Amino acid sequence: MQKHHILWVDDEVELLKPYILFMSDKGYQITPINNGIEAIEKCQSNHYDMVFLDENMPGMSGLEALAKIKSIKPNLPIVMITKSEEERIMEEAIGAKIADYLIKPLNPNQILSTAKKILDNKRLVTEKTNISYQQDFRNIMMAYSDSLDHQEWSEIYKKLVFWELEIEQTGEKELSEILEKQKEEANSNFSKFILKNYESWLNEASSSKPVLSHQLFKKKVFPLLKKYDCLFFILLDNLRYDQWRVLETTISSYLNTLEEDNYYSILPTATAFARNAIFSGMMPSDMEKHHSDLWINDDEEEGESRNSQEEEFLKRQLVKNNIDCKFSYNKILNTQQAKWVTDNFKNLLKNPLNVLVYNFVDMLSHARTDMAMIKELTPNEAGYRSLTHSWFQHSHLFDLIKKAAATPNIGIVITTDHGTIRVKKPLRIVGDKSVNTNLRYKQGKALHLENENHVFWAKKPEKLFLPKLNVSGTYAFASSDYFFVYPNNYNYYANYYKDTFQHGGISMEEMIIPFIVLGPKNHVF
């Protein structure tokens, strides 16, 4: 084990001998000195893993030495030690970003505990994470043999995300690889679960099925209108549950999480289908039938034309549910639109419901496919999360969240229409020119698959409430981390799209959607 080197600065250095012997026995190397000036010189010319710094010393005080050392080595952990419990001193030391604060008289175990917490924290956390994950690994694998329902699958997904974020902090590559294999196994079993149950969710009355896209407003959003003076419904396109967990670390400083739930996206897990279902309150074939003036039934699942009627869909859904509610709808595609919404926050408060659709995460996933630089920045899920978090921290949406935190009786919903999955395994598919371009699902006639083992084949789309472009039209959904590639120039496209984030198919990441309700910290419910 690495031997950590600690600089201990105290004008009563002769009294430190028992502590130095104790810490030496525990494997730490201690360099004791008796004044702040020498401490600064030592830090300039030597490497130390940590500094114990006495606050009350003659000549240069501990606080003065702290400021000087921090200017030289800003990342060096410094523990302030003092006899005084005066609040001013504590605040000054904490403001200077000390690692910890100890009050005399000290005891050896207190010193050891502080050193371990600061210097051995990563090793101890890694060891604990390793042991705990191995125990939970067996529990998760055993759960696959049970007959899981939709809620239990949601819990498995959340547990896997929890371990993904924990292991990410340790930097343990071997653990990450084990977890990656376990996620693949989970998605394989989840796909079988969807294949077995999805059609019955749509066609049979049952209390054991999840809330789906077309039921979201009626079952989860409309009831909130009675609870708040003003409700903001914020849809971040393509937001996965793991990305929400990262955003939450920032948002939680301003808003309380009042509800953390989920719903399931319909198939295809593509914007034109899932998002239109949310705002219309209908499945796609019903939209085509009852709102033919709004539904655009072409051969492309992407593009703003397919989602240009969301405001009107929502207006009609409100009328259908006898909800007389003034609302605003804003789709944010660029910085100027985002700024306008934030600048007009006070005016939006006059509406009982405000719908905001942010397309940044969706644009990020597409840019990652098309731009080498973005792909370099987001080589995996951790990079994708990091870039999403960075965007949020510097976004006008974050400014809006801060304003909401100071507003009484306001509710904030954060959700999405579908997630994405990093695809890795190509599947050959053949179809005519009318087949859509999405890599995770295909619709059209004359579809032929080389291998159907990893595909949900919907030969009767009407049973899934999906429109057909022609009498013989069918749908094919890729499961787990597979993606469709045409035989023409197969190797090129298989390599080009491998490790890109895609949506439209069946996976936990695409279908299990976070639904978060937030409120101001000072509001009592």
C-alpha positions as CSV (number, residue, x, y, z in Angstrom):
1,M,0.0,0.0,0.0
2,Q,1.2,3.5,-0.8
3,K,2.8,5.4,2.1
4,H,1.2,8.8,2.4
5,H,3.4,11.8,3.3
6,I,1.8,14.3,5.7
7,L,3.2,17.8,6.7
8,W,2.3,18.7,10.3
9,V,2.6,22.4,11.2
10,D,2.4,23.3,14.9
11,D,4.4,25.7,17.0
12,E,4.3,23.2,19.9
13,V,5.9,20.6,17.7
14,E,7.6,18.8,20.6
15,L,4.1,17.7,21.8
16,L,3.4,15.9,18.5
17,K,5.8,13.0,19.1
18,P,3.1,10.5,20.4
19,Y,0.9,11.3,17.5
20,I,3.8,11.0,15.0
21,L,4.8,7.5,16.4
22,F,1.2,6.4,16.3
23,M,0.7,7.6,12.7
24,S,4.0,6.1,11.6
25,D,3.0,2.7,13.0
26,K,-0.2,3.0,10.9
27,G,1.9,3.5,7.7
28,Y,2.0,7.3,7.4
29,Q,5.2,9.4,6.9
30,I,5.0,12.6,9.0
31,T,7.2,15.7,8.6
32,P,6.8,18.0,11.6
33,I,7.6,21.8,11.5
34,N,6.9,24.6,13.9
35,N,5.9,27.7,11.8
36,G,3.9,28.8,8.8
37,I,6.8,30.4,6.8
38,E,8.7,27.1,6.7
39,A,5.4,25.3,5.8
40,I,5.1,27.5,2.7
41,E,8.7,26.8,1.7
42,K,8.3,23.0,2.2
43,C,5.1,23.0,0.1
44,Q,6.9,24.9,-2.7
45,S,9.8,22.4,-2.9
46,N,8.3,19.0,-1.8
47,H,5.3,16.8,-2.4
48,Y,2.8,16.2,0.4
49,D,-0.4,14.3,0.3
50,M,-1.9,16.3,3.1
51,V,-1.2,19.1,5.7
52,F,-2.2,19.3,9.3
53,L,-2.1,23.1,10.1
54,D,-2.4,24.7,13.5
55,E,-4.5,27.8,13.4
56,N,-3.0,29.7,16.5
57,M,0.8,30.1,15.9
58,P,3.0,33.1,16.6
59,G,4.2,35.2,13.7
60,M,2.3,34.0,10.6
61,S,-1.1,32.5,11.7
62,G,-2.5,29.3,10.4
63,L,-5.2,31.1,8.4
64,E,-2.5,33.3,6.7
65,A,-0.4,30.2,6.0
66,L,-3.5,28.4,4.6
67,A,-4.1,31.1,2.1
68,K,-0.4,31.1,0.9
69,I,-0.3,27.3,0.6
70,K,-3.6,27.2,-1.3
71,S,-2.2,29.7,-3.8
72,I,0.8,27.4,-4.4
73,K,-1.0,24.0,-4.2
74,P,-4.8,24.6,-4.6
75,N,-5.6,20.9,-4.6
76,L,-3.5,20.0,-1.5
77,P,-5.9,18.8,1.3
78,I,-5.4,20.9,4.4
79,V,-6.8,20.1,7.8
80,M,-7.1,23.1,10.2
81,I,-6.4,22.4,13.9
82,T,-7.4,24.9,16.5
83,K,-8.2,25.4,20.2
84,S,-10.8,27.9,19.3
85,E,-14.4,27.2,18.5
86,E,-15.0,30.7,17.4
87,E,-17.4,30.8,14.4
88,R,-15.5,33.4,12.5
89,I,-12.4,31.3,12.4
90,M,-14.3,28.2,11.2
91,E,-16.0,30.2,8.5
92,E,-12.7,31.7,7.2
93,A,-11.1,28.3,7.1
94,I,-14.0,26.6,5.4
95,G,-14.2,29.5,2.9
96,A,-10.6,28.8,2.1
97,K,-11.6,25.2,1.1
98,I,-10.1,23.2,3.9
99,A,-10.5,19.5,3.8
100,D,-11.5,19.2,7.5
101,Y,-11.5,21.1,10.8
102,L,-10.4,19.6,14.1
103,I,-10.5,21.1,17.6
104,K,-7.9,20.5,20.3
105,P,-7.4,18.5,22.5
106,L,-7.0,15.8,19.9
107,N,-6.7,12.0,20.3
108,P,-4.7,9.7,18.0
109,N,-7.8,7.9,16.6
110,Q,-9.3,11.2,15.6
111,I,-6.2,12.1,13.6
112,L,-6.1,8.6,12.0
113,S,-9.8,8.8,11.1
114,T,-9.3,12.2,9.4
115,A,-6.3,11.0,7.4
116,K,-8.1,7.8,6.3
117,K,-11.2,9.8,5.3
118,I,-9.1,12.2,3.1
119,L,-6.3,10.0,1.8
120,D,-7.6,6.5,1.8
121,N,-11.2,7.4,0.9
122,K,-11.0,6.2,-2.7
123,R,-9.4,2.9,-1.8
124,L,-11.9,2.3,1.0
125,V,-14.8,3.2,-1.2
126,T,-13.5,1.1,-4.0
127,E,-13.1,-1.9,-1.8
128,K,-16.6,-1.4,-0.2
129,T,-18.1,-0.9,-3.7
130,N,-16.5,-4.0,-5.0
131,I,-17.8,-6.2,-2.2
132,S,-21.3,-4.7,-2.2
133,Y,-21.7,-4.9,-5.9
134,Q,-20.6,-8.5,-6.0
135,Q,-23.3,-9.3,-3.4
136,D,-25.9,-7.4,-5.3
137,F,-24.7,-8.9,-8.6
138,R,-25.8,-12.3,-7.5
139,N,-29.2,-10.9,-6.3
140,I,-29.8,-9.3,-9.7
141,M,-28.9,-12.4,-11.6
142,M,-31.2,-14.6,-9.5
143,A,-34.1,-12.2,-10.0
144,Y,-34.1,-13.0,-13.8
145,S,-35.4,-16.4,-13.0
146,D,-38.5,-15.0,-11.3
147,S,-41.6,-13.8,-13.1
148,L,-40.9,-10.0,-12.8
149,D,-43.5,-7.4,-13.4
150,H,-43.0,-3.9,-14.9
151,Q,-42.3,-2.3,-11.5
152,E,-39.7,-4.9,-10.6
153,W,-38.0,-4.4,-13.9
154,S,-37.9,-0.7,-13.2
155,E,-36.2,-1.4,-9.9
156,I,-33.6,-3.6,-11.5
157,Y,-32.8,-0.9,-14.0
158,K,-32.5,1.7,-11.3
159,K,-30.2,-0.6,-9.3
160,L,-28.0,-1.2,-12.3
161,V,-27.8,2.6,-12.9
162,F,-26.9,3.1,-9.2
163,W,-24.0,0.6,-9.5
164,E,-22.9,2.2,-12.8
165,L,-22.6,5.6,-11.1
166,E,-20.9,4.1,-8.0
167,I,-18.4,2.1,-10.0
168,E,-17.7,5.1,-12.3
169,Q,-16.5,7.0,-9.2
170,T,-13.9,4.3,-8.3
171,G,-12.4,4.1,-11.8
172,E,-12.3,0.3,-11.6
173,K,-12.2,-0.8,-15.2
174,E,-12.7,-4.5,-14.4
175,L,-15.9,-3.8,-12.3
176,S,-17.2,-1.6,-15.2
177,E,-16.7,-4.4,-17.6
178,I,-18.6,-6.9,-15.4
179,L,-21.4,-4.4,-15.0
180,E,-21.6,-3.8,-18.7
181,K,-22.0,-7.6,-19.3
182,Q,-24.7,-7.6,-16.6
183,K,-26.6,-4.8,-18.3
184,E,-26.5,-6.7,-21.6
185,E,-27.9,-9.8,-19.8
186,A,-30.6,-7.6,-18.1
187,N,-31.6,-6.1,-21.5
188,S,-31.8,-9.5,-23.1
189,N,-34.2,-10.6,-20.4
190,F,-36.1,-7.3,-20.4
191,S,-36.7,-7.7,-24.2
192,K,-38.2,-11.1,-23.6
193,F,-40.4,-9.5,-20.9
194,I,-41.6,-6.8,-23.4
195,L,-42.2,-9.4,-26.1
196,K,-44.4,-11.4,-23.8
197,N,-46.4,-8.6,-22.2
198,Y,-46.5,-5.5,-24.5
199,E,-49.4,-6.4,-26.7
200,S,-51.6,-7.4,-23.6
201,W,-50.8,-4.0,-22.0
202,L,-52.4,-2.3,-25.0
203,N,-55.4,-4.7,-25.4
204,E,-56.3,-6.1,-22.0
205,A,-57.7,-4.5,-18.9
206,S,-55.3,-5.1,-16.0
207,S,-54.1,-3.3,-12.9
208,S,-50.6,-4.7,-13.3
209,K,-49.5,-2.8,-16.4
210,P,-47.4,0.3,-16.4
211,V,-48.5,3.8,-17.3
212,L,-47.6,4.2,-21.0
213,S,-46.9,7.3,-23.1
214,H,-50.4,8.0,-24.2
215,Q,-51.7,7.8,-20.6
216,L,-49.0,10.1,-19.1
217,F,-51.0,13.4,-18.9
218,K,-54.3,11.8,-17.8
219,K,-52.8,9.6,-15.1
220,K,-49.8,11.6,-13.8
221,V,-49.9,15.2,-15.0
222,F,-53.5,16.4,-14.9
223,P,-53.9,15.4,-11.2
224,L,-51.0,17.8,-10.4
225,L,-52.9,20.8,-11.8
226,K,-55.2,20.6,-8.8
227,K,-52.2,20.7,-6.5
228,Y,-50.2,23.8,-7.7
229,D,-51.0,27.3,-8.7
230,C,-48.6,26.8,-11.6
231,L,-47.1,23.6,-13.1
232,F,-44.2,23.5,-15.5
233,F,-44.0,20.3,-17.5
234,I,-40.4,20.0,-18.8
235,L,-39.7,17.4,-21.4
236,L,-36.0,16.9,-22.1
237,D,-35.9,14.9,-25.3
238,N,-33.8,11.7,-25.0
239,L,-33.2,12.0,-21.3
240,R,-32.2,8.7,-19.7
241,Y,-32.6,7.8,-16.1
242,D,-28.8,7.8,-15.5
243,Q,-28.6,11.3,-16.9
244,W,-31.4,12.4,-14.6
245,R,-29.5,11.0,-11.6
246,V,-26.5,13.2,-12.6
247,L,-28.7,16.3,-13.1
248,E,-30.3,15.7,-9.8
249,T,-27.0,16.3,-8.0
250,T,-27.2,20.0,-9.2
251,I,-31.0,20.5,-9.0
252,S,-31.3,19.1,-5.5
253,S,-29.5,22.2,-4.1
254,Y,-32.5,24.3,-5.3
255,L,-35.6,22.1,-5.4
256,N,-36.9,19.1,-3.4
257,T,-37.7,15.9,-5.2
258,L,-41.3,15.2,-4.2
259,E,-41.8,12.2,-6.5
260,E,-39.4,10.0,-8.4
261,D,-41.4,7.6,-10.5
262,N,-41.3,6.2,-14.0
263,Y,-43.5,5.3,-16.9
264,Y,-43.0,3.1,-20.0
265,S,-42.5,4.5,-23.5
266,I,-44.7,3.0,-26.3
267,L,-43.1,1.4,-29.3
268,P,-41.4,2.6,-31.4
269,T,-39.4,4.5,-28.8
270,A,-39.0,7.3,-31.3
271,T,-40.0,11.0,-31.0
272,A,-42.7,11.0,-33.7
273,F,-44.6,8.2,-32.0
274,A,-43.8,8.4,-28.3
275,R,-44.0,12.2,-28.0
276,N,-47.1,12.7,-30.1
277,A,-48.7,10.0,-27.9
278,I,-47.9,12.0,-24.8
279,F,-49.4,15.2,-26.0
280,S,-52.4,13.7,-27.8
281,G,-53.2,11.1,-25.1
282,M,-53.6,8.5,-27.9
283,M,-51.8,5.7,-29.6
284,P,-50.5,6.4,-33.1
285,S,-53.2,4.5,-35.0
286,D,-55.9,6.4,-33.0
287,M,-54.1,9.7,-33.8
288,E,-54.2,8.8,-37.5
289,K,-57.9,7.9,-37.3
290,H,-59.2,10.7,-35.1
291,H,-56.8,13.5,-35.9
292,S,-56.0,13.0,-39.5
293,D,-55.5,16.7,-39.9
294,L,-52.6,16.6,-37.4
295,W,-51.0,13.2,-37.9
296,I,-48.3,13.1,-40.6
297,N,-48.0,9.5,-41.8
298,D,-44.9,9.5,-43.9
299,D,-42.0,7.2,-44.1
300,E,-39.7,9.1,-41.8
301,E,-39.8,8.9,-38.0
302,E,-37.5,11.9,-37.5
303,G,-37.8,15.6,-38.3
304,E,-39.7,18.5,-36.8
305,S,-42.6,18.0,-39.3
306,R,-43.6,14.9,-37.4
307,N,-43.8,16.8,-34.2
308,S,-45.1,20.2,-35.3
309,Q,-48.6,19.7,-33.9
310,E,-47.8,18.9,-30.2
311,E,-49.5,22.1,-29.0
312,E,-52.7,21.4,-30.8
313,F,-52.6,17.7,-29.7
314,L,-52.4,18.9,-26.1
315,K,-55.2,21.5,-26.5
316,R,-57.5,18.7,-27.8
317,Q,-56.5,16.4,-25.0
318,L,-57.4,19.0,-22.4
319,V,-60.8,19.5,-24.0
320,K,-61.4,15.7,-24.2
321,N,-60.7,15.5,-20.4
322,N,-62.9,18.5,-19.6
323,I,-60.0,20.5,-18.3
324,D,-60.5,24.3,-18.8
325,C,-56.9,25.3,-18.4
326,K,-54.9,28.2,-19.9
327,F,-51.5,26.8,-21.0
328,S,-48.4,27.8,-22.9
329,Y,-46.3,25.6,-25.1
330,N,-42.7,26.3,-26.1
331,K,-40.3,24.1,-28.0
332,I,-36.7,25.1,-27.3
333,L,-34.3,24.4,-30.2
334,N,-31.7,27.0,-29.7
335,T,-30.2,29.4,-27.1
336,Q,-32.3,32.4,-28.1
337,Q,-35.5,30.5,-27.5
338,A,-34.2,29.1,-24.1
339,K,-33.3,32.7,-23.0
340,W,-36.7,34.0,-24.0
341,V,-38.5,31.4,-21.9
342,T,-36.3,32.2,-18.8
343,D,-36.7,35.9,-19.3
344,N,-40.4,35.6,-19.5
345,F,-40.7,33.3,-16.4
346,K,-42.9,35.8,-14.4
347,N,-45.4,36.0,-17.3
348,L,-45.5,32.2,-17.6
349,L,-46.5,32.0,-13.9
350,K,-49.9,33.4,-14.9
351,N,-50.6,30.1,-16.7
352,P,-51.7,27.0,-14.6
353,L,-49.7,24.8,-17.1
354,N,-46.5,25.6,-19.0
355,V,-45.1,23.0,-21.3
356,L,-41.4,23.2,-22.3
357,V,-39.7,20.9,-24.7
358,Y,-35.9,21.0,-24.8
359,N,-34.2,19.3,-27.6
360,F,-30.6,19.6,-26.5
361,V,-30.0,16.0,-25.4
362,D,-31.6,14.7,-28.6
363,M,-29.3,17.0,-30.7
364,L,-26.3,15.8,-28.6
365,S,-27.1,12.1,-29.5
366,H,-27.4,13.0,-33.2
367,A,-24.2,15.2,-33.1
368,R,-22.3,12.4,-31.5
369,T,-23.1,10.1,-34.4
370,D,-22.2,12.7,-37.1
371,M,-19.3,14.6,-35.5
372,A,-16.0,12.9,-34.6
373,M,-15.2,15.6,-31.9
374,I,-18.5,15.0,-30.0
375,K,-17.8,11.2,-30.2
376,E,-14.4,11.8,-28.7
377,L,-15.9,13.8,-25.8
378,T,-18.5,11.1,-25.2
379,P,-16.9,7.7,-25.8
380,N,-19.3,5.9,-23.5
381,E,-22.2,6.4,-21.1
382,A,-20.1,8.2,-18.6
383,G,-19.0,10.8,-21.2
384,Y,-22.5,11.2,-22.4
385,R,-23.7,11.9,-18.9
386,S,-20.9,14.3,-18.2
387,L,-21.6,16.4,-21.3
388,T,-25.3,16.5,-20.6
389,H,-24.6,17.6,-17.1
390,S,-22.1,20.3,-18.3
391,W,-24.8,21.6,-20.7
392,F,-27.4,21.8,-18.0
393,Q,-25.1,23.7,-15.5
394,H,-24.5,26.4,-18.1
395,S,-28.1,26.4,-19.6
396,H,-31.0,28.8,-19.4
397,L,-33.0,25.9,-18.1
398,F,-30.9,25.9,-15.0
399,D,-31.5,29.6,-14.6
400,L,-35.3,28.8,-14.8
401,I,-34.9,26.1,-12.1
402,K,-33.2,28.7,-9.9
403,K,-36.1,31.1,-10.4
404,A,-38.6,28.4,-9.7
405,A,-36.9,27.6,-6.4
406,A,-37.9,31.1,-5.1
407,T,-41.5,30.8,-6.3
408,P,-44.2,29.5,-3.8
409,N,-46.7,26.8,-4.8
410,I,-45.0,25.9,-8.1
411,G,-44.6,22.4,-9.4
412,I,-41.9,21.2,-11.8
413,V,-42.2,18.0,-13.8
414,I,-39.1,16.7,-15.5
415,T,-39.5,13.8,-17.9
416,T,-38.8,12.7,-21.5
417,D,-40.5,10.8,-24.3
418,H,-37.9,8.0,-24.7
419,G,-34.3,7.2,-23.9
420,T,-31.4,6.0,-26.0
421,I,-29.0,3.0,-25.9
422,R,-25.5,2.6,-27.1
423,V,-25.8,0.1,-29.9
424,K,-23.0,-2.4,-30.5
425,K,-24.3,-5.4,-32.6
426,P,-25.5,-5.0,-36.2
427,L,-28.4,-7.0,-37.7
428,R,-28.8,-7.4,-41.5
429,I,-32.2,-6.3,-42.8
430,V,-33.6,-6.0,-46.3
431,G,-36.4,-3.7,-47.4
432,D,-37.6,-1.6,-50.2
433,K,-37.1,2.2,-50.7
434,S,-40.1,3.1,-48.6
435,V,-38.6,1.6,-45.4
436,N,-37.7,4.3,-42.8
437,T,-34.1,5.1,-41.8
438,N,-34.2,4.6,-38.0
439,L,-31.6,2.1,-36.9
440,R,-33.6,0.6,-34.0
441,Y,-36.9,-0.1,-35.8
442,K,-38.1,-0.5,-39.3
443,Q,-41.6,-0.1,-40.8
444,G,-42.6,-1.0,-44.4
445,K,-43.4,-3.9,-46.7
446,A,-41.2,-6.7,-47.9
447,L,-39.0,-6.6,-44.8
448,H,-36.7,-9.5,-44.4
449,L,-34.3,-10.3,-41.5
450,E,-31.3,-12.5,-41.6
451,N,-31.7,-13.3,-37.9
452,E,-35.0,-12.8,-36.0
453,N,-33.7,-13.8,-32.6
454,H,-33.1,-10.3,-31.4
455,V,-36.2,-8.7,-33.0
456,F,-39.7,-8.0,-31.9
457,W,-41.5,-8.7,-35.2
458,A,-45.0,-7.0,-35.4
459,K,-46.6,-8.5,-38.4
460,K,-50.0,-7.2,-37.4
461,P,-49.3,-3.5,-36.4
462,E,-53.0,-2.9,-35.6
463,K,-52.6,-5.0,-32.5
464,L,-49.9,-2.6,-31.3
465,F,-52.1,0.4,-32.4
466,L,-49.6,1.4,-35.1
467,P,-50.5,2.8,-38.5
468,K,-49.7,1.0,-41.6
469,L,-48.4,2.7,-44.7
470,N,-49.8,-0.1,-46.9
471,V,-51.8,-3.3,-46.5
472,S,-48.8,-5.5,-46.1
473,G,-46.8,-3.2,-43.9
474,T,-45.1,-4.6,-40.8
475,Y,-42.8,-3.3,-38.0
476,A,-39.5,-4.8,-36.7
477,F,-38.0,-3.6,-33.4
478,A,-34.4,-4.3,-32.5
479,S,-33.9,-5.4,-28.9
480,S,-31.1,-5.0,-26.4
481,D,-28.1,-3.3,-28.1
482,Y,-28.7,-4.4,-31.7
483,F,-29.2,-2.1,-34.7
484,F,-30.3,-2.7,-38.2
485,V,-28.0,-2.4,-41.2
486,Y,-28.7,-3.0,-44.9
487,P,-26.5,-5.5,-46.8
488,N,-25.3,-2.7,-49.2
489,N,-21.9,-1.5,-47.9
490,Y,-22.7,-3.5,-44.7
491,N,-19.2,-3.3,-43.1
492,Y,-18.9,0.4,-43.5
493,Y,-22.3,1.2,-41.9
494,A,-21.9,-1.4,-39.2
495,N,-18.7,0.2,-38.1
496,Y,-19.9,3.8,-38.6
497,Y,-22.9,3.4,-36.3
498,K,-21.4,1.0,-33.7
499,D,-21.2,2.6,-30.3
500,T,-23.6,5.4,-31.2
501,F,-26.6,6.3,-29.1
502,Q,-29.8,5.3,-30.8
503,H,-33.5,5.0,-30.0
504,G,-36.7,3.4,-31.4
505,G,-36.2,-0.2,-30.1
506,I,-36.6,-2.2,-27.0
507,S,-34.2,-1.7,-24.0
508,M,-34.5,-0.6,-20.4
509,E,-32.7,2.7,-21.3
510,E,-35.2,3.5,-24.1
511,M,-38.5,2.3,-22.5
512,I,-38.2,2.9,-18.7
513,I,-38.7,6.7,-18.5
514,P,-38.0,8.9,-15.4
515,F,-41.0,11.0,-14.2
516,I,-39.8,13.5,-11.6
517,V,-41.9,16.0,-9.6
518,L,-40.0,18.9,-8.0
519,G,-41.0,21.7,-5.7
520,P,-39.3,24.6,-3.8
521,K,-37.5,23.7,-0.6
522,N,-39.4,26.2,1.5
523,H,-42.8,24.9,0.4
524,V,-44.8,22.7,2.8
525,F,-47.2,20.1,1.3
